[in-house]
Amino acid sequence: MTTALLVGHYNHYNLGDNALAAVAAWGAGTFFDADRVYATTAELPHIKGLRAKSLYYPWHIRGATRLNRIRESFVCRRSQTIILGGGSTVHSAEHIERYERMLDRAGAGPHFAAGVSIGPFRDSTAERACGRLLKRLDFVGVRDPLSHERAKDLAPDSRIELTFDLAPLLTPAFGEPHQDASDRSGLGIVLAHKPKVSGWTEREQPRIQRVADAILRCAARGIVNEVVLIDFALTRSDGAVRDRESHLELADALKGQVQIRHIPYSHDPLLAWKVIGKLQAVVGMRMHAAVVGYCEHVPTVVLAYDEKCYQWARMVGLPDSVVFDADNVDPAELATGIEHAMLGEDVAELPVEEAVQRARRNWDWARAERSVTLQPALRHG
């Protein structure tokens, strides 16, 4: 029996992270014949056909911190392969050093990264740690050119390839077909709110007002008559995520001007795929909202709040006319971008089919070359 451990930011109640966890679990079983898969989370996505187990006990259980530390060590020692499964996971020394400790305990491999971002690093300590980590991995699939450049600078002799984000593999992996485009309606909005990030709260209200102004301009011209607000992240008890609150503020600013639907967060990422697939267009501040729109051939406008958003937009060939700085967007320009999207101008240059093939490269590198077999786990200590 072979065991794989998926490592990522999977326990933050975020639809994008849920999609990455699901695809990583599928990839481990499909391409590496892992029949036992664990993921670094206390709650896995609720998606039919997902074959994986949560590594951690829920944090509200008494003594969970100690129990999870013991369980993590136990599973690492029995894992033949450790997979950094997608997302912005390689940026801080704390996280990277944790990955290194996992590798110290695990079996012979292969150990690799699939569809990850590299950096931006919080400090020079993190950068040095990343260099050490990359040299220990058998393969590193990065999802954007800037990450590829950083990784090659730090580990020029390591096997590093520019692949793609994992999310386009969600529907191929779990059997959900693309939807009929003939009955699409409404403008989807997916905002992001991270009040614990420095300066974020001060920028939030002006940002929401600018988005509202752009939508109202479109409504006045008869371009938008329904707005669909989609919560991509669940509010946590510590207040770290408040997407719902942002959407409620936007709804209040639009009240009485357009019809509004509000779609609450779900642990099943495929529900967001279905909702977005029925829209005329989507404005995505959460990066994976834009990814979903792209995958479903729904014209997409990007409100970029992080370098990963810009990098993804360039990867698929979106023009600057539909990519905006979330903190400094001009309502008139955003309204123009929304208008073009609502009129059906799907302007991404990269075909979705090619994105899917690039995403598969995170996994089929080993199978195609017939050079990787999982070895019995090495026991340490």
C-alpha positions in Angstrom: 0.0 0.0 0.0 1.4 3.4 -1.0 0.8 6.6 0.8 1.0 10.2 -0.4 0.8 13.3 1.7 -0.6 16.5 0.1 0.8 19.7 1.6 -0.9 23.0 1.0 -3.1 25.8 2.4 -6.2 23.5 2.3 -7.8 24.4 5.6 -8.8 28.0 5.1 -12.3 27.6 3.8 -11.5 28.9 0.4 -13.1 27.6 -2.8 -9.8 28.0 -4.8 -7.9 26.1 -2.1 -10.6 23.4 -2.1 -10.2 23.0 -5.8 -6.5 22.6 -5.5 -6.9 20.0 -2.7 -9.3 17.9 -4.8 -7.1 18.0 -7.9 -4.0 17.2 -5.9 -5.7 14.1 -4.4 -6.9 13.0 -7.8 -3.4 13.5 -9.3 -1.8 11.5 -6.5 -4.1 8.5 -7.1 -4.2 8.7 -10.9 -0.6 9.4 -11.8 1.3 8.0 -8.8 -0.9 5.0 -7.9 -1.3 6.2 -4.3 -4.1 4.2 -2.6 -3.9 6.2 0.6 -3.8 10.0 0.4 -3.7 12.5 3.3 -4.0 16.2 3.0 -2.9 18.9 5.5 -6.3 20.0 6.5 -9.0 19.2 9.2 -11.8 19.3 6.6 -11.6 18.2 3.0 -13.7 19.6 0.2 -17.2 18.1 0.0 -16.9 16.7 -3.6 -18.3 13.4 -4.8 -15.6 11.0 -5.8 -12.8 12.6 -3.7 -10.5 9.9 -2.3 -8.4 11.4 0.5 -8.3 11.7 4.3 -7.8 14.7 6.5 -4.4 14.7 8.2 -5.6 16.8 11.2 -8.2 16.7 13.9 -10.5 19.7 14.0 -8.9 22.6 16.0 -11.8 22.8 18.5 -11.0 19.3 19.8 -9.3 19.4 23.2 -5.6 18.8 22.8 -5.8 19.1 19.0 -2.4 20.9 18.6 -0.6 18.0 20.3 -2.6 15.3 18.6 -2.0 16.9 15.2 1.7 17.2 15.8 1.9 13.4 16.6 -0.4 12.5 13.7 1.6 14.6 11.2 4.9 12.9 12.3 3.3 9.4 12.0 1.8 10.0 8.6 5.1 11.6 7.3 7.1 8.5 8.3 4.7 6.3 6.3 4.4 8.5 3.2 6.3 7.4 0.1 5.8 10.8 -1.5 5.1 14.3 -0.4 3.4 16.6 -2.8 3.2 20.4 -2.5 -0.2 20.5 -4.2 -0.8 23.9 -5.7 -1.2 27.5 -4.6 0.9 30.2 -3.0 2.7 27.9 -0.6 6.4 28.8 -1.0 7.0 32.3 0.4 7.8 32.2 4.2 10.6 30.5 6.1 8.2 29.1 8.6 6.2 27.2 6.0 9.3 26.1 4.0 11.1 24.8 7.0 8.0 22.8 7.9 8.1 21.2 4.5 11.7 20.4 5.0 11.0 18.6 8.3 8.3 16.6 6.5 10.8 15.5 3.8 13.2 14.5 6.5 10.7 12.0 7.9 9.2 10.7 4.6 10.2 7.9 2.3 12.3 7.8 -0.8 9.9 9.8 -3.0 9.4 11.1 -5.5 8.7 14.4 -3.7 7.6 17.3 -5.9 5.6 20.5 -6.3 2.6 20.8 -8.6 1.3 24.1 -9.8 2.8 26.3 -7.1 3.8 29.9 -6.9 7.3 30.7 -5.7 7.5 33.9 -3.6 7.4 36.8 -3.2 9.6 36.0 -0.2 9.0 37.7 3.1 12.7 38.0 3.8 16.2 36.7 2.8 15.8 33.8 5.3 12.8 32.5 3.4 14.6 32.9 0.0 17.5 30.8 1.2 15.2 28.2 2.7 13.3 28.0 -0.6 16.6 27.3 -2.5 17.3 24.4 -0.1 13.8 23.0 -0.6 13.8 23.2 -4.4 17.1 21.3 -4.5 15.4 18.4 -2.6 12.5 18.0 -4.9 12.4 15.7 -7.9 10.2 18.0 -9.9 8.8 21.5 -9.5 5.9 22.6 -11.6 5.3 26.4 -11.2 2.2 28.1 -12.4 3.5 31.5 -13.6 6.6 32.8 -15.4 7.8 35.0 -12.4 7.8 31.9 -10.1 9.7 30.0 -12.8 12.3 32.8 -12.9 12.7 32.9 -9.1 13.0 29.1 -8.8 15.6 28.8 -11.6 17.7 31.5 -10.0 17.6 29.7 -6.6 18.1 26.2 -7.9 19.4 26.3 -11.5 20.2 22.6 -11.5 16.8 21.4 -10.3 14.1 20.1 -12.5 11.8 23.1 -12.7 9.1 23.6 -15.4 6.5 26.2 -16.2 3.3 24.3 -16.0 -0.1 25.8 -14.9 -2.4 26.3 -12.0 -4.1 23.0 -11.0 -7.7 24.3 -11.1 -8.5 23.6 -14.8 -8.2 19.9 -14.0 -11.1 19.9 -11.5 -13.9 19.2 -14.0 -11.9 16.7 -16.1 -11.0 14.9 -12.9 -14.5 14.8 -11.4 -16.6 14.5 -14.5 -18.5 17.7 -14.6 -19.0 18.8 -18.2 -19.0 22.4 -19.5 -22.4 24.0 -19.5 -24.6 25.2 -22.4 -23.8 28.8 -23.1 -27.2 29.5 -24.7 -29.0 30.4 -21.5 -26.4 32.5 -19.7 -27.4 35.6 -17.8 -26.2 38.0 -15.1 -22.9 39.5 -14.0 -20.9 37.6 -11.4 -18.9 39.4 -8.8 -16.3 37.7 -6.5 -14.6 40.2 -4.2 -11.9 39.3 -1.6 -11.4 40.8 1.8 -8.5 40.1 4.1 -8.7 42.5 7.1 -5.6 41.2 8.8 -3.4 42.2 5.9 -1.8 45.6 6.6 -3.8 48.4 5.0 -6.5 46.2 3.5 -9.4 47.5 5.6 -8.6 51.1 4.7 -8.7 50.3 1.0 -11.9 48.1 1.2 -14.6 50.8 1.3 -13.2 52.9 -1.6 -12.8 49.7 -3.7 -16.4 48.5 -3.1 -17.7 52.0 -4.0 -15.7 52.0 -7.3 -17.0 48.6 -8.3 -20.5 49.7 -7.4 -20.1 52.8 -9.5 -19.0 50.8 -12.5 -21.9 48.4 -12.2 -24.4 51.3 -11.9 -22.9 52.8 -15.1 -23.6 49.6 -16.9 -27.0 49.3 -15.4 -27.9 52.8 -16.6 -27.0 51.7 -20.1 -29.1 48.6 -19.9 -26.1 46.3 -20.0 -26.4 44.8 -16.5 -29.8 44.0 -14.9 -28.7 41.2 -12.5 -25.6 40.9 -10.3 -24.7 37.5 -8.8 -22.5 37.8 -5.7 -20.5 34.6 -5.0 -18.8 34.0 -1.7 -15.5 32.2 -2.4 -14.3 32.2 1.2 -16.1 31.5 4.4 -15.9 34.0 7.4 -13.8 32.5 10.1 -14.3 33.1 13.8 -11.0 35.0 14.0 -12.2 37.5 11.3 -9.4 36.6 8.9 -11.8 36.3 5.9 -14.8 38.4 5.3 -15.9 38.0 1.7 -19.5 37.8 2.6 -19.3 41.2 4.4 -17.8 42.8 1.3 -20.6 41.4 -0.9 -23.2 42.6 1.5 -21.7 46.1 1.4 -21.7 46.0 -2.4 -25.3 44.8 -2.4 -26.3 47.7 -0.2 -24.6 50.2 -2.6 -26.6 48.6 -5.5 -29.9 48.3 -3.7 -32.9 49.2 -5.8 -30.8 49.7 -9.0 -30.2 46.1 -10.2 -31.5 42.7 -9.2 -29.2 40.9 -6.8 -28.6 37.2 -6.0 -26.1 36.2 -3.3 -24.6 32.7 -3.5 -23.1 31.6 -0.1 -19.9 29.7 0.3 -20.0 26.0 -0.2 -17.4 23.3 0.7 -18.0 21.9 -2.8 -16.0 23.9 -5.4 -17.9 22.4 -8.3 -21.0 24.4 -7.2 -19.0 27.6 -8.0 -18.1 26.2 -11.4 -21.8 25.6 -12.0 -22.9 29.0 -10.9 -20.2 30.9 -12.9 -20.8 28.7 -15.9 -24.4 30.1 -16.2 -23.3 33.8 -16.1 -22.8 36.1 -19.0 -19.6 37.5 -17.5 -17.7 37.5 -14.2 -15.5 40.1 -12.4 -13.0 38.1 -10.3 -11.0 39.6 -7.5 -10.3 36.1 -6.0 -7.9 34.7 -8.6 -9.7 31.4 -8.9 -13.0 33.1 -9.7 -11.2 34.4 -12.8 -9.8 30.9 -13.4 -13.2 29.4 -13.3 -14.7 31.9 -15.7 -11.8 31.2 -18.1 -12.3 27.5 -17.8 -16.1 27.8 -18.4 -15.5 30.1 -21.4 -17.3 32.9 -19.5 -15.8 36.4 -20.4 -13.8 37.5 -17.4 -12.6 40.8 -15.9 -9.8 40.6 -13.3 -9.5 42.8 -10.3 -5.9 42.1 -9.4 -4.9 42.5 -5.7 -1.7 40.4 -5.8 1.1 39.6 -8.3 -0.4 36.1 -8.8 -3.5 37.7 -10.4 -1.4 39.6 -12.9 0.8 36.6 -13.6 -2.2 34.3 -14.3 -3.8 36.9 -16.6 -0.6 37.1 -18.6 -0.4 33.3 -18.7 -3.8 33.1 -20.5 -3.3 36.1 -22.6 -5.8 38.5 -21.2 -5.3 42.1 -22.5 -4.8 45.0 -20.1 -8.3 46.3 -21.0 -9.8 43.6 -18.7 -7.2 43.5 -16.0 -7.4 46.2 -13.3 -5.5 47.2 -10.1 -8.1 46.4 -7.4 -7.0 49.3 -5.3 -6.9 52.0 -8.0 -9.5 50.9 -10.5 -11.2 53.7 -12.4 -15.0 53.1 -12.4 -15.4 54.3 -16.0 -12.7 52.0 -17.3 -14.1 49.1 -15.3 -17.5 49.8 -16.7 -16.1 49.6 -20.2 -14.4 46.3 -19.4 -17.6 44.9 -17.9 -19.6 46.0 -21.0 -17.2 44.2 -23.4 -17.4 41.1 -21.2 -21.2 41.2 -21.1 -21.4 41.5 -24.9 -19.6 38.1 -25.0 -16.0 39.2 -25.9 -14.1 36.2 -24.5 -10.6 37.6 -25.2 -8.2 35.1 -23.5 -5.6 34.0 -26.1 -4.7 30.7 -24.6 -7.2 27.9 -25.4 -8.6 26.2 -22.4 -7.7 22.8 -23.8 -4.0 23.9 -23.8 -4.3 25.1 -20.2 -5.6 21.7 -19.2 -2.7 20.0 -20.9 -0.2 22.3 -19.2 -1.9 21.6 -15.8 -1.6 17.9 -16.5 2.1 18.3 -16.9 2.3 18.8 -13.1 1.5 15.0 -12.9 2.3 13.2 -16.1 6.0 14.1 -16.2 6.7 10.9 -14.2 4.4 8.6 -16.1 5.4 9.8 -19.5 9.1 9.1 -18.9 8.5 5.9 -17.0 11.3 6.8 -14.6 9.4 7.0 -11.3 8.3 4.3 -9.0 7.3 4.7 -5.4 9.7 3.1 -3.1 9.0 1.7 0.4 9.0 4.4 3.0 12.3 4.9 4.8 11.7 4.9 8.6 13.7 7.5 10.6 14.6 7.5 14.2 
